[in-house]
Amino acid sequence: MSDNDTLRRIAGRLGPEEILCQCAEECSELAQAQSEARALINEEVADVLNCVEALEAISFVDRGQVARIQAGKLERWDRRTREGVT
């Protein structure tokens, strides 16, 4: 069974609203982990990515649209850091 099948099965059981709640919780834990060990940060990133990928698996998130938005945000972030704005 592929990871995508597993994600679809989980997402089908939970639904998008519950996954979004779990994602918010994992994002909060990631923010808290920033001052702790790198292993904990990696664990929290993995949790967040699992939530996002579950939303993708049930087409709640449009990966193409996300990629376009992400590219624009990366460009803006790069420009701002070159200008000394963080």
Secondary structure, 3 states (H helix, E strand, C coil): CCHHHHHHHHHHHHCHHHHHHHHHHHHHHHHHHCCCCHHHHHHHHHHHHHHHHHHHHCCCCCHHHHHHHHHHHHHHHHHHHHCCCC
